[in-house]
């Protein structure tokens, strides 16, 4: 019997069950389910307690137990997802506590070894305290963003917050290499009060937890990881990139269109720019027009994801007159794509992205340089690191204008600047692959995490 097989048998005989509680947003849920899949491979039994809103598909994870709880969210759009997160943190506490108490009463006390929850679901710490269970936090965003959030009191003291000019390029000397425009804030429909309410709770309840799991790797963010380990008195486990351990463990909340893969099969190696702005970011109609003509005028083949509701809230989007004729034969437009498969395709040579952390890691892990158009939150931090630290991305800093888009695409796809970025991102890819192999930094963090959980 292999060591891993032996671990699984021993853990299951001891009834070592981990309860996961994901945040019900696409970019948060996937890393959580990937982590659950990874720890199941290490011998732990897995229970997923989840909201009815954006619930995961149990058929994708036949070895897990799923427990839905009432969340009181009825036809709530993620358009103002900050208000959604506030509501979930209030409404889910009692149902989550009751569900956990029931699981504990139905099994032996040691059947649940710990809770692993998304950091943004901060109410789970109070529930863990009440039931005397250890809680470990997963942060699906990068360590650099966590540091920025933790320093919000200092940024307010220094006058950076609230941000007066969202386009300000004034350096934040306390958080290099960030500028004021890179500070990870989120615009809400009402005011900044919702954001101000959520972030301090997230930080304080993370620091009150038993540990912090990060979907990143030492090679990519050594400085930020070192700072977290020095400044915060909880065990930290950088185990990423999680999607490379278990590539089949994603849970897409949107229906993927696999036809784009057949289209990519007929394109020249490295010629296609893939365009996708994630599951939450949106744009105005005029921005769509500028994007369309920037792509058309670049003369590059493109695969463009236009998610329903992502343009002016419309489910059906009309592209500009003349666009289809000008791009016939070199463009493919779909509502949603199997992103990991797309980025791994040899025809793809660049990724125009909103810079969500999952997309950023997936692109790095496939050696694909990026054109960056961040919208909110950690996306701004990620874009800054991509363009000025790792130097594998170009940022569109002046809005969406067709001429600038056209020039940026050519810089990325056909000019020497893009070629140099491909060389650098290839090095990052190789180090990401090394990190999850035996003896790699992420693999060693994972083993420490397993031992730590077993110590409870």
DRENDO-485687 format. One record per atom (N, C-alpha, C): x, y, z. Coordinates in steps of 0.2 Angstrom, whole numbers, padded with zeros to 4 digits, always signed. Example, Ala and Ser with C-alpha at 12.3 -4.5 7.8 and 13.67 -1.06 7.14 Angstrom:
BEGIN
+0066-0028+0039
+0062-0022+0039
+0066-0016+0039
+0064-0011+0035
+0068-0005+0036
+0064+0000+0039
***
This chain:
BEGIN
+0004-0006+0000
+0000+0000+0000
+0004+0006+0000
+0003+0011-0004
+0007+0017-0005
+0006+0021+0002
+0010+0026+0003
+0010+0030+0009
+0003+0034+0009
+0001+0037+0003
-0005+0041+0002
-0011+0036+0003
-0011+0030+0001
-0016+0026+0002
-0017+0024+0009
-0011+0023+0012
-0011+0021+0019
-0014+0027+0023
-0012+0033+0021
-0015+0039+0025
-0022+0039+0024
-0025+0038+0018
-0032+0038+0017
-0036+0033+0022
-0033+0027+0022
-0037+0022+0026
-0037+0024+0034
-0031+0026+0036
-0030+0028+0043
-0035+0034+0045
-0035+0039+0041
-0039+0045+0042
-0046+0043+0042
-0049+0039+0037
-0056+0037+0037
-0058+0033+0043
-0053+0028+0045
-0054+0024+0051
-0055+0028+0057
-0052+0034+0058
-0052+0038+0063
-0058+0043+0063
-0062+0043+0057
-0067+0047+0056
-0065+0054+0055
-0059+0056+0052
-0057+0062+0051
-0060+0066+0046
-0065+0070+0048
-0070+0073+0043
-0068+0081+0043
-0067+0084+0038
-0067+0091+0037
-0073+0094+0034
-0076+0099+0037
-0081+0103+0035
-0079+0109+0031
-0081+0110+0025
-0079+0116+0021
-0086+0120+0020
-0084+0127+0020
-0090+0132+0019
-0087+0137+0014
-0089+0136+0007
-0087+0140+0002
-0091+0147+0002
-0088+0152-0001
-0091+0158-0003
-0095+0156-0009
-0101+0158-0010
-0105+0156-0016
-0104+0160-0022
-0097+0162-0024
-0095+0166-0030
-0090+0162-0034
-0091+0162-0040
-0087+0157-0044
-0079+0157-0043
-0076+0163-0042
-0069+0164-0041
-0067+0161-0034
-0072+0161-0029
-0071+0159-0022
-0072+0151-0022
-0077+0149-0025
-0079+0142-0024
-0074+0137-0027
-0072+0138-0033
-0067+0134-0036
-0061+0132-0032
-0057+0137-0030
-0052+0135-0025
-0054+0131-0019
-0059+0133-0016
-0062+0129-0011
-0063+0121-0012
-0066+0120-0018
-0068+0113-0020
-0061+0110-0022
-0057+0114-0025
-0050+0111-0027
-0046+0109-0021
-0047+0113-0015
-0043+0111-0009
-0047+0105-0006
-0053+0105-0006
-0057+0099-0003
-0055+0093-0007
-0054+0093-0014
-0052+0087-0017
-0045+0085-0016
-0041+0090-0015
-0034+0088-0013
-0034+0085-0006
-0037+0087-0001
-0037+0085+0006
-0041+0078+0006
-0046+0077+0002
-0049+0070+0001
-0044+0065-0001
-0039+0067-0006
-0034+0063-0009
-0029+0061-0003
-0029+0065+0002
-0024+0064+0008
-0028+0059+0013
-0034+0057+0012
-0037+0053+0017
-0043+0056+0021
-0044+0062+0020
-0050+0065+0024
-0056+0064+0021
-0061+0063+0025
-0068+0063+0023
-0070+0071+0022
-0075+0072+0017
-0076+0079+0016
-0084+0080+0016
-0086+0085+0020
-0093+0088+0020
-0093+0095+0018
-0097+0097+0013
-0097+0103+0010
-0104+0106+0013
-0104+0111+0017
-0110+0115+0019
-0110+0121+0014
-0116+0122+0011
-0116+0127+0006
-0123+0131+0006
-0123+0137+0003
-0129+0141+0002
-0133+0138-0003
-0139+0139-0003
-0144+0137-0009
-0142+0142-0015
-0140+0148-0013
-0138+0153-0019
-0132+0150-0022
-0132+0150-0028
-0126+0147-0032
-0123+0141-0029
-0127+0136-0028
-0125+0130-0024
-0120+0126-0029
-0115+0122-0027
-0111+0118-0031
-0115+0112-0033
-0113+0109-0038
-0116+0103-0041
-0113+0096-0038
-0117+0093-0034
-0114+0087-0030
-0112+0081-0035
-0115+0081-0041
-0113+0076-0045
-0106+0076-0048
-0103+0082-0047
-0096+0083-0049
-0091+0080-0044
-0094+0079-0038
-0090+0077-0032
-0093+0071-0029
-0093+0065-0032
-0097+0060-0029
-0095+0057-0022
-0088+0059-0020
-0085+0057-0014
-0087+0061-0008
-0090+0067-0009
-0091+0072-0004
-0098+0071-0002
-0099+0073+0005
-0106+0074+0007
-0108+0082+0007
-0114+0083+0004
-0116+0090+0003
-0122+0091+0008
-0122+0097+0011
-0127+0099+0016
-0129+0107+0014
-0135+0107+0011
-0137+0114+0009
-0140+0117+0016
-0139+0124+0016
-0143+0128+0022
-0146+0134+0019
-0152+0136+0022
-0156+0141+0020
-0152+0148+0021
-0152+0152+0015
-0148+0158+0016
-0152+0164+0015
-0159+0163+0014
-0163+0169+0013
-0162+0174+0007
-0158+0171+0002
-0157+0175-0004
-0162+0173-0009
-0166+0178-0011
-0171+0176-0016
-0170+0181-0022
-0168+0177-0028
-0167+0181-0034
-0162+0187-0033
-0157+0186-0029
-0152+0192-0028
-0147+0191-0033
-0146+0197-0037
-0141+0197-0042
-0134+0198-0039
-0129+0196-0042
-0122+0198-0039
-0120+0204-0042
-0125+0208-0045
-0123+0215-0047
-0120+0219-0042
-0123+0219-0036
-0120+0222-0030
-0118+0217-0025
-0113+0213-0027
-0111+0207-0023
-0108+0209-0016
-0106+0215-0015
-0104+0217-0008
-0110+0217-0004
-0116+0219-0006
-0122+0219-0002
-0124+0212-0001
-0122+0208-0006
-0124+0200-0006
-0120+0197+0000
-0113+0199+0000
-0109+0196+0005
-0110+0198+0012
-0112+0204+0013
-0114+0206+0019
-0121+0202+0022
-0125+0202+0017
-0132+0198+0019
-0130+0191+0020
-0126+0187+0017
-0124+0180+0018
-0121+0180+0025
-0117+0184+0027
-0113+0184+0033
-0118+0185+0039
-0124+0188+0038
-0129+0189+0043
-0134+0183+0043
-0136+0181+0037
-0141+0176+0037
-0139+0169+0037
-0133+0168+0036
-0131+0161+0036
-0128+0158+0043
-0127+0163+0048
-0124+0161+0054
-0128+0155+0058
-0134+0157+0059
-0139+0152+0063
-0140+0145+0059
-0141+0146+0052
-0142+0139+0049
-0135+0135+0049
-0130+0139+0048
-0123+0135+0048
-0122+0132+0055
-0123+0136+0060
-0122+0133+0067
-0127+0127+0068
-0133+0127+0066
-0138+0122+0067
-0136+0116+0063
-0133+0117+0057
-0131+0111+0053
-0125+0108+0056
-0120+0112+0058
-0114+0109+0061
-0116+0105+0067
-0120+0108+0071
-0122+0105+0078
-0126+0098+0076
-0130+0098+0071
-0133+0091+0069
-0128+0086+0067
-0123+0088+0063
-0118+0083+0061
-0114+0081+0067
-0113+0085+0071
-0109+0083+0077
-0113+0078+0082
-0120+0079+0082
-0124+0075+0086
-0125+0068+0083
-0125+0068+0077
-0126+0062+0073
-0120+0057+0073
-0114+0060+0074
-0108+0057+0074
-0104+0057+0081
-0098+0054+0081
-0094+0055+0087
-0091+0062+0087
-0089+0064+0093
-0087+0071+0094
-0081+0072+0089
-0077+0067+0088
-0071+0068+0085
-0072+0067+0077
-0078+0066+0075
-0079+0065+0068
-0077+0071+0064
-0078+0077+0066
-0076+0083+0063
-0069+0086+0066
-0064+0086+0062
-0058+0088+0065
-0057+0095+0064
-0060+0099+0059
-0059+0106+0059
-0064+0108+0053
-0065+0115+0053
-0069+0118+0048
-0064+0122+0044
-0065+0122+0037
-0061+0126+0033
-0066+0131+0029
-0066+0137+0030
-0070+0142+0027
-0067+0147+0023
-0070+0150+0018
-0068+0156+0015
-0067+0162+0020
-0062+0166+0019
-0060+0171+0024
-0066+0176+0024
-0069+0177+0018
-0074+0182+0017
-0081+0180+0021
-0081+0174+0022
-0087+0171+0027
-0085+0171+0034
-0084+0177+0037
-0081+0178+0043
-0085+0176+0049
-0091+0175+0048
-0096+0173+0053
-0094+0166+0056
-0091+0162+0051
-0090+0155+0053
-0085+0155+0059
-0081+0160+0061
-0077+0160+0067
-0081+0159+0073
-0086+0163+0073
-0090+0163+0079
-0093+0157+0080
-0096+0154+0075
-0099+0147+0075
-0094+0142+0077
-0087+0142+0075
-0082+0138+0077
-0081+0138+0084
-0080+0144+0087
-0079+0146+0094
-0085+0143+0098
-0091+0144+0096
-0097+0141+0100
-0097+0134+0100
-0095+0130+0095
-0095+0123+0095
-0088+0120+0097
-0083+0124+0098
-0076+0122+0100
-0073+0118+0095
-0073+0121+0089
-0070+0117+0083
-0065+0122+0080
-0059+0119+0078
-0054+0123+0075
-0057+0126+0068
-0055+0132+0066
-0057+0134+0060
-0050+0137+0056
-0049+0134+0050
-0044+0136+0046
-0047+0140+0040
-0044+0146+0038
-0046+0150+0033
-0043+0149+0026
-0047+0149+0021
-0044+0149+0014
-0045+0156+0011
-0039+0159+0009
-0039+0165+0005
-0038+0164-0002
-0043+0164-0006
-0042+0163-0013
-0038+0168-0017
-0037+0174-0014
-0034+0179-0017
-0026+0179-0015
-0022+0183-0018
-0015+0183-0017
-0013+0186-0010
-0007+0184-0007
-0005+0186-0001
-0004+0194-0001
-0002+0197-0007
-0001+0204-0007
-0007+0208-0006
-0013+0205-0008
-0019+0208-0007
-0021+0208+0000
-0020+0202+0003
-0022+0201+0010
-0018+0206+0014
-0011+0208+0013
-0007+0213+0016
-0010+0220+0015
-0013+0221+0009
-0016+0228+0008
-0022+0229+0012
-0026+0223+0013
-0032+0224+0017
-0031+0225+0024
-0026+0221+0026
-0024+0221+0033
-0021+0228+0035
-0018+0232+0030
-0016+0239+0031
-0020+0244+0030
-0027+0243+0029
-0032+0248+0028
-0032+0253+0034
-0031+0251+0040
-0031+0257+0045
-0025+0261+0044
-0019+0259+0042
-0014+0263+0041
-0015+0267+0035
-0018+0265+0030
-0019+0268+0024
-0024+0274+0025
-0029+0273+0030
-0033+0278+0032
-0030+0284+0036
-0025+0282+0040
-0022+0286+0044
-0017+0291+0040
-0014+0288+0035
-0010+0291+0030
-0014+0296+0025
-0020+0295+0024
-0024+0299+0020
-0025+0296+0013
-0023+0290+0012
-0024+0286+0005
-0032+0285+0005
-0035+0283+0010
-0042+0281+0010
-0046+0286+0014
-0052+0287+0012
-0055+0285+0006
-0052+0288+0000
-0052+0284-0006
-0048+0286-0012
-0052+0292-0015
-0048+0298-0016
-0051+0304-0019
-0051+0303-0027
-0045+0301-0029
-0045+0301-0037
-0043+0293-0039
-0048+0290-0041
-0047+0283-0043
-0042+0281-0048
-0040+0286-0052
-0035+0285-0057
-0028+0288-0055
-0027+0290-0048
-0021+0292-0046
-0015+0287-0046
-0010+0289-0049
-0004+0285-0050
+0002+0287-0044
-0001+0290-0039
+0004+0292-0033
+0006+0285-0030
+0012+0284-0029
+0014+0278-0026
+0012+0278-0018
+0010+0272-0016
+0009+0270-0009
+0015+0268-0006
+0019+0272-0003
+0026+0270-0001
+0026+0265+0004
+0020+0264+0008
+0019+0259+0013
+0018+0252+0010
+0016+0252+0004
+0014+0245+0001
+0017+0245-0006
+0024+0245-0007
+0026+0245-0014
+0025+0238-0017
+0023+0238-0024
+0024+0243-0029
+0017+0246-0030
+0012+0246-0026
+0006+0249-0027
+0006+0256-0027
+0001+0259-0032
-0001+0266-0032
-0008+0266-0029
-0010+0273-0028
-0017+0274-0026
-0022+0270-0030
-0021+0270-0036
-0026+0267-0041
-0026+0259-0040
-0021+0257-0037
-0020+0249-0036
-0023+0247-0030
-0025+0251-0025
-0028+0249-0018
-0034+0245-0020
-0035+0239-0016
-0040+0235-0018
-0047+0237-0015
-0050+0241-0018
-0057+0243-0015
-0062+0241-0020
-0068+0241-0018
-0074+0239-0022
-0079+0244-0021
-0082+0246-0027
-0087+0251-0027
-0094+0248-0026
-0098+0250-0022
-0104+0248-0020
-0110+0253-0022
-0116+0250-0023
-0121+0254-0025
-0123+0260-0020
-0122+0258-0014
-0124+0263-0009
-0118+0268-0007
-0113+0265-0003
-0107+0269-0001
-0102+0264+0001
-0096+0267+0003
-0090+0263+0005
-0092+0259+0012
-0097+0261+0015
-0098+0258+0022
-0099+0251+0022
-0102+0248+0017
-0102+0241+0016
-0095+0237+0016
-0091+0240+0012
-0084+0238+0011
-0081+0238+0018
-0081+0244+0021
-0078+0246+0027
-0081+0241+0033
-0087+0239+0032
-0089+0234+0037
-0087+0227+0036
-0086+0225+0030
-0084+0218+0028
-0076+0217+0029
-0072+0221+0027
-0065+0220+0027
-0062+0219+0034
-0064+0224+0039
-0061+0223+0045
-0063+0216+0049
-0069+0214+0048
-0071+0208+0050
-0068+0202+0047
-0066+0202+0041
-0063+0197+0037
-0056+0196+0040
-0052+0202+0041
-0046+0202+0044
-0045+0200+0051
-0050+0202+0055
-0049+0201+0062
-0051+0193+0064
-0056+0191+0060
-0058+0184+0061
-0053+0179+0058
-0049+0181+0053
-0044+0177+0050
-0038+0177+0055
-0037+0182+0058
-0032+0182+0063
-0034+0178+0070
-0040+0177+0071
-0043+0174+0076
-0043+0166+0075
-0042+0164+0069
-0043+0157+0066
-0037+0153+0068
-0037+0147+0067
-0031+0142+0068
-0026+0142+0063
-0027+0145+0057
-0022+0145+0052
-0025+0148+0045
-0020+0149+0041
-0022+0153+0035
-0019+0149+0029
-0023+0147+0024
-0021+0143+0018
-0022+0148+0012
-0016+0148+0008
-0016+0153+0003
-0015+0150-0004
-0019+0152-0009
-0018+0149-0015
-0013+0152-0019
-0007+0152-0017
-0001+0155-0020
+0005+0150-0019
+0011+0152-0021
+0017+0149-0021
+0023+0153-0019
+0028+0150-0015
+0033+0154-0013
+0037+0158-0018
+0038+0155-0024
+0042+0158-0029
+0039+0164-0032
+0032+0164-0032
+0029+0170-0035
+0028+0175-0030
+0027+0174-0024
+0026+0180-0019
+0030+0179-0012
+0036+0177-0013
+0040+0176-0007
+0040+0182-0002
+0041+0188-0005
+0041+0194+0000
+0035+0195+0004
+0029+0194+0000
+0022+0195+0004
+0021+0189+0009
+0023+0183+0007
+0022+0177+0011
+0027+0178+0018
+0033+0180+0017
+0037+0182+0022
+0034+0187+0027
+0031+0192+0024
+0029+0197+0028
+0023+0195+0032
+0018+0191+0029
+0013+0188+0033
+0015+0184+0038
+0020+0180+0037
+0022+0175+0042
+0026+0179+0048
+0029+0185+0046
+0032+0189+0052
+0027+0193+0056
+0021+0195+0052
+0017+0200+0055
+0011+0197+0059
+0009+0191+0057
+0003+0188+0059
+0005+0181+0063
+0002+0180+0069
+0004+0175+0073
+0000+0168+0072
-0002+0167+0066
-0006+0161+0064
-0002+0157+0059
-0002+0150+0059
+0002+0146+0054
-0001+0148+0047
+0004+0148+0043
+0002+0150+0036
+0004+0144+0031
+0000+0143+0026
+0001+0137+0022
+0000+0139+0014
+0005+0141+0011
+0005+0143+0004
+0005+0136+0000
-0001+0134-0003
-0001+0127-0006
-0003+0128-0013
-0003+0134-0016
-0005+0134-0023
+0000+0132-0028
-0002+0132-0035
-0008+0133-0037
-0013+0127-0037
-0018+0128-0033
-0023+0123-0032
-0026+0119-0038
-0027+0123-0043
-0030+0120-0049
-0026+0115-0052
-0019+0115-0051
-0014+0111-0054
-0014+0104-0051
-0016+0104-0044
-0017+0097-0041
-0023+0093-0043
-0028+0097-0045
-0034+0093-0046
-0038+0097-0052
-0036+0097-0058
-0038+0101-0063
-0046+0099-0065
-0048+0093-0063
-0055+0092-0065
-0060+0093-0059
-0058+0097-0054
-0062+0098-0048
-0066+0105-0048
-0066+0108-0054
-0069+0115-0054
-0077+0114-0054
-0081+0119-0053
-0088+0119-0052
-0090+0125-0056
-0091+0125-0062
-0093+0131-0066
-0100+0132-0065
-0102+0139-0063
-0109+0141-0062
-0112+0143-0068
-0108+0143-0074
-0111+0145-0080
-0109+0139-0085
-0114+0138-0090
-0113+0133-0095
-0107+0134-0100
-0102+0130-0100
-0097+0131-0104
-0098+0128-0112
-0096+0132-0116
-0096+0130-0123
-0090+0127-0126
-0090+0120-0127
-0084+0117-0129
-0082+0118-0136
-0087+0121-0140
-0086+0121-0147
-0080+0126-0149
-0078+0130-0144
-0072+0135-0145
-0066+0131-0146
-0065+0125-0143
-0059+0121-0143
-0058+0118-0150
-0064+0116-0153
-0063+0114-0160
-0061+0120-0165
-0063+0126-0163
-0061+0132-0167
-0054+0133-0166
-0051+0132-0160
-0044+0134-0158
-0040+0128-0162
-0043+0122-0163
-0039+0117-0166
-0037+0119-0173
-0040+0124-0176
-0039+0126-0183
-0035+0132-0184
-0032+0135-0178
-0029+0141-0178
-0021+0140-0178
-0017+0145-0180
-0010+0144-0180
-0007+0144-0173
-0002+0141-0171
+0001+0140-0165
+0003+0147-0162
+0000+0149-0156
+0002+0155-0153
-0001+0161-0155
-0006+0161-0160
-0009+0166-0164
-0015+0170-0160
-0018+0166-0156
-0025+0168-0154
-0024+0172-0147
-0028+0178-0147
-0029+0181-0140
-0035+0179-0137
-0035+0176-0131
-0041+0174-0128
-0044+0180-0124
-0050+0182-0124
-0053+0188-0120
-0058+0185-0116
-0057+0186-0109
-0063+0185-0105
-0062+0189-0098
-0067+0192-0096
-0067+0196-0090
-0070+0193-0084
-0071+0187-0084
-0073+0183-0078
-0080+0183-0077
-0082+0181-0071
-0089+0179-0069
-0093+0185-0066
-0089+0191-0064
-0092+0196-0061
-0092+0203-0064
-0086+0204-0067
-0084+0211-0070
-0089+0212-0076
-0091+0218-0077
-0095+0220-0083
-0093+0226-0086
-0096+0228-0092
-0094+0234-0095
-0100+0238-0098
-0099+0244-0100
-0104+0248-0103
-0104+0246-0111
-0110+0248-0114
-0111+0246-0121
-0105+0249-0125
-0103+0256-0124
-0098+0259-0128
-0092+0256-0127
-0090+0253-0121
-0084+0249-0120
-0084+0243-0124
-0090+0240-0125
-0090+0234-0129
-0089+0236-0136
-0091+0241-0138
-0090+0244-0145
-0082+0245-0146
-0079+0248-0141
-0072+0250-0142
-0068+0243-0142
-0070+0238-0138
-0067+0232-0137
-0067+0228-0144
-0073+0228-0147
-0074+0225-0153
-0070+0228-0159
-0070+0234-0159
-0066+0237-0165
-0058+0237-0163
-0056+0237-0157
-0049+0236-0155
-0047+0229-0157
-0051+0224-0156
-0050+0217-0158
-0050+0216-0166
-0055+0219-0169
-0055+0219-0176
-0049+0222-0180
-0047+0228-0177
-0042+0232-0181
-0035+0229-0179
-0034+0225-0174
-0028+0222-0172
-0026+0216-0177
-0030+0214-0181
-0029+0209-0186
-0027+0202-0183
-0028+0201-0177
-0026+0195-0173
-0032+0190-0172
-0031+0184-0173
-0037+0179-0171
-0038+0180-0164
-0045+0179-0162
-0047+0180-0155
-0053+0175-0154
-0053+0173-0147
-0058+0170-0144
-0061+0174-0139
-0067+0176-0139
-0070+0182-0135
-0076+0179-0131
-0075+0179-0125
-0081+0177-0120
-0085+0183-0118
-0091+0183-0120
-0096+0188-0118
-0102+0185-0114
-0101+0186-0108
-0105+0182-0103
-0112+0186-0103
-0118+0182-0103
-0124+0185-0102
-0125+0190-0096
-0127+0196-0097
-0128+0201-0092
-0121+0205-0091
-0116+0203-0094
-0110+0207-0093
-0109+0213-0096
-0114+0215-0101
-0114+0221-0105
-0120+0225-0104
-0120+0230-0100
-0126+0234-0098
-0132+0230-0095
-0130+0224-0092
-0135+0220-0089
-0139+0216-0094
-0138+0216-0101
-0141+0213-0106
-0139+0205-0107
-0144+0201-0107
-0143+0194-0108
-0141+0192-0116
-0143+0197-0120
-0141+0196-0127
-0138+0202-0130
-0132+0201-0132
-0128+0207-0134
-0127+0207-0142
-0128+0213-0145
-0127+0214-0152
-0120+0218-0153
-0116+0214-0157
-0110+0217-0159
-0111+0223-0164
-0106+0227-0164
-0107+0233-0169
-0107+0231-0176
-0111+0235-0180
-0112+0233-0187
-0106+0233-0191
-0104+0228-0195
-0098+0228-0199
-0093+0224-0195
-0094+0222-0189
-0089+0219-0185
-0088+0212-0187
-0093+0208-0188
-0093+0201-0190
-0090+0200-0197
-0092+0205-0201
-0089+0205-0208
-0081+0206-0208
-0079+0210-0204
-0072+0212-0204
-0068+0206-0201
-0071+0203-0196
-0067+0198-0192
-0069+0190-0194
-0073+0190-0200
-0075+0183-0202
-0069+0179-0203
-0069+0173-0200
-0064+0168-0201
-0058+0168-0196
-0058+0174-0192
-0053+0174-0187
-0055+0176-0180
-0062+0176-0179
-0064+0177-0173
-0070+0172-0170
-0070+0170-0164
-0075+0166-0161
-0078+0169-0155
-0084+0170-0154
-0087+0173-0149
-0092+0168-0145
-0091+0167-0139
-0095+0162-0135
-0097+0165-0128
-0102+0162-0125
-0105+0165-0119
-0101+0163-0113
-0098+0157-0113
-0093+0155-0108
-0089+0149-0111
-0082+0149-0108
-0078+0144-0111
-0075+0140-0106
-0072+0134-0107
-0068+0130-0102
-0061+0133-0102
-0060+0138-0097
-0055+0142-0097
-0048+0138-0097
-0048+0134-0092
-0041+0130-0091
-0039+0126-0098
-0044+0123-0101
-0043+0120-0107
-0041+0125-0113
-0044+0131-0113
-0042+0136-0118
-0035+0138-0117
-0033+0140-0111
-0027+0143-0109
-0021+0137-0111
-0023+0131-0110
-0018+0126-0111
-0017+0124-0119
-0022+0127-0123
-0022+0125-0130
-0016+0129-0133
-0012+0125-0138
-0006+0128-0141
-0008+0134-0145
-0014+0135-0148
-0015+0141-0152
-0016+0147-0148
-0017+0147-0142
-0017+0153-0138
-0011+0156-0136
-0010+0162-0138
-0003+0166-0136
-0004+0171-0132
-0010+0173-0130
-0011+0179-0125
-0018+0179-0122
-0018+0182-0116
-0025+0182-0113
-0026+0189-0110
-0032+0192-0113
-0034+0198-0111
-0039+0197-0105
-0037+0199-0099
-0041+0196-0093
-0042+0202-0088
-0047+0201-0084
-0049+0206-0079
-0044+0205-0073
-0040+0200-0073
-0035+0199-0068
-0037+0196-0061
-0043+0193-0061
-0045+0189-0056
-0039+0184-0054
-0038+0182-0048
-0033+0178-0046
-0033+0171-0049
-0039+0168-0049
-0039+0161-0053
-0037+0162-0060
-0039+0167-0063
-0037+0168-0070
-0030+0169-0071
-0027+0173-0066
-0020+0175-0066
-0016+0169-0065
-0017+0165-0060
-0014+0159-0059
-0014+0154-0065
-0020+0153-0068
-0021+0148-0073
-0017+0150-0079
-0017+0157-0081
-0013+0159-0086
-0005+0158-0085
-0003+0160-0079
+0004+0159-0078
+0006+0152-0078
+0002+0147-0076
+0003+0140-0076
+0003+0137-0083
+0000+0141-0088
+0001+0138-0095
+0006+0142-0099
+0009+0147-0096
+0014+0151-0099
+0012+0156-0104
+0006+0159-0102
+0002+0163-0107
+0003+0170-0104
+0006+0175-0107
+0006+0182-0105
+0000+0186-0106
-0001+0191-0102
-0008+0194-0101
-0008+0201-0103
-0014+0203-0106
-0016+0210-0106
-0021+0211-0101
-0020+0217-0097
-0023+0217-0090
-0028+0223-0090
-0035+0221-0089
-0040+0226-0088
-0044+0225-0081
-0041+0227-0076
-0044+0225-0069
-0050+0230-0068
-0054+0227-0064
-0060+0231-0062
-0061+0233-0055
-0060+0228-0050
-0061+0230-0043
-0057+0225-0039
-0056+0226-0032
-0053+0222-0028
-0046+0220-0029
-0045+0213-0028
-0038+0211-0029
-0036+0211-0036
-0040+0212-0041
-0038+0213-0048
-0033+0218-0049
-0034+0224-0046
-0030+0229-0047
-0023+0228-0044
-0023+0224-0039
-0016+0222-0036
-0013+0217-0041
-0017+0213-0043
-0014+0207-0047
-0011+0211-0054
-0015+0215-0057
-0013+0219-0063
-0006+0222-0062
-0005+0225-0056
+0001+0229-0055
+0007+0224-0054
+0006+0219-0051
+0011+0214-0050
+0013+0211-0057
+0008+0209-0061
+0009+0206-0068
+0013+0211-0072
+0011+0217-0072
+0015+0222-0076
+0021+0225-0074
+0022+0225-0067
+0028+0229-0065
+0033+0225-0060
+0030+0219-0058
+0034+0214-0053
+0037+0208-0057
+0032+0204-0060
+0033+0198-0064
+0035+0200-0071
+0032+0206-0073
+0033+0208-0080
+0031+0203-0085
+0025+0201-0084
+0022+0196-0089
+0015+0198-0092
+0014+0205-0091
+0007+0208-0093
+0008+0215-0094
+0003+0217-0099
+0003+0224-0100
-0004+0227-0098
-0004+0233-0094
-0010+0235-0092
-0013+0241-0096
-0020+0240-0098
-0024+0245-0101
-0026+0250-0096
-0022+0256-0095
-0023+0260-0089
-0027+0266-0091
-0029+0267-0097
-0033+0273-0099
-0040+0272-0102
-0043+0267-0099
-0050+0265-0101
-0049+0261-0107
-0055+0259-0110
-0055+0255-0116
-0056+0260-0122
-0051+0260-0126
-0051+0265-0132
-0048+0260-0138
-0052+0260-0144
-0050+0255-0149
-0043+0256-0151
-0040+0262-0152
-0033+0263-0154
-0028+0260-0149
-0029+0261-0143
-0025+0259-0137
-0025+0251-0137
-0032+0249-0138
-0033+0241-0138
-0029+0238-0143
-0030+0241-0149
-0026+0238-0155
-0019+0238-0154
-0016+0243-0152
-0008+0244-0151
-0006+0239-0145
-0010+0238-0140
-0008+0234-0134
-0008+0226-0137
-0013+0225-0140
-0014+0218-0143
-0008+0216-0147
-0006+0221-0152
+0000+0219-0156
+0006+0219-0152
+0007+0223-0147
+0013+0223-0142
+0013+0216-0139
+0008+0214-0137
+0007+0207-0133
+0009+0201-0138
+0005+0202-0144
+0005+0196-0148
+0011+0195-0153
+0013+0200-0156
+0018+0200-0162
+0024+0204-0161
+0025+0208-0156
+0031+0212-0155
+0036+0209-0150
+0042+0212-0150
+0047+0209-0146
+0045+0209-0139
+0041+0215-0137
+0039+0215-0130
+0036+0209-0127
+0031+0207-0132
+0027+0201-0130
+0031+0195-0130
+0036+0194-0134
+0041+0189-0134
+0045+0188-0128
+0047+0194-0125
+0051+0194-0119
+0046+0192-0113
+0040+0194-0114
+0035+0192-0108
+0034+0184-0108
+0034+0181-0114
+0033+0174-0115
+0039+0170-0112
+0045+0173-0112
+0051+0170-0109
+0050+0170-0102
+0048+0176-0099
+0048+0177-0092
+0042+0172-0089
+0036+0172-0093
+0031+0168-0090
+0032+0161-0090
+0036+0159-0095
+0038+0152-0095
+0042+0150-0089
+0046+0154-0087
+0050+0153-0080
+0045+0152-0074
+0040+0157-0074
+0035+0156-0069
+0031+0150-0069
+0030+0148-0075
+0026+0141-0076
+0030+0136-0074
+0037+0135-0075
+0041+0130-0073
+0042+0130-0066
+0042+0135-0063
+0042+0136-0055
+0036+0134-0052
+0030+0135-0055
+0024+0133-0052
+0023+0126-0053
+0025+0123-0058
+0025+0116-0059
+0030+0112-0054
+0036+0115-0053
+0040+0112-0048
+0038+0113-0041
+0034+0118-0039
+0032+0119-0032
+0027+0114-0030
+0023+0110-0034
+0019+0105-0032
+0021+0098-0033
+0027+0098-0035
+0031+0091-0036
+0034+0089-0029
+0035+0083-0028
+0038+0081-0021
+0044+0085-0020
+0045+0088-0014
+0050+0092-0012
+0049+0099-0014
+0044+0101-0018
+0043+0108-0019
+0040+0112-0014
+0040+0118-0014
+0038+0122-0008
+0030+0121-0007
+0026+0121-0012
+0019+0120-0010
+0017+0113-0008
+0021+0108-0011
+0020+0101-0009
+0022+0101-0001
+0027+0104+0001
+0029+0104+0008
+0024+0107+0012
+0022+0113+0010
+0016+0116+0014
+0010+0112+0015
+0009+0108+0009
+0003+0104+0010
+0004+0099+0015
+0010+0096+0015
+0011+0090+0020
+0011+0093+0027
+0013+0099+0028
+0013+0103+0034
+0006+0104+0036
+0002+0106+0031
-0006+0107+0033
-0009+0100+0035
-0008+0095+0032
-0011+0089+0033
-0009+0087+0041
-0002+0087+0042
+0000+0086+0049
-0003+0090+0054
-0004+0097+0052
-0007+0101+0057
-0014+0100+0058
-0018+0098+0053
-0025+0096+0054
-0026+0090+0058
-0021+0085+0057
-0021+0079+0061
-0019+0080+0069
-0016+0086+0070
-0014+0087+0077
-0020+0090+0081
-0025+0092+0078
-0031+0095+0082
-0034+0089+0086
***
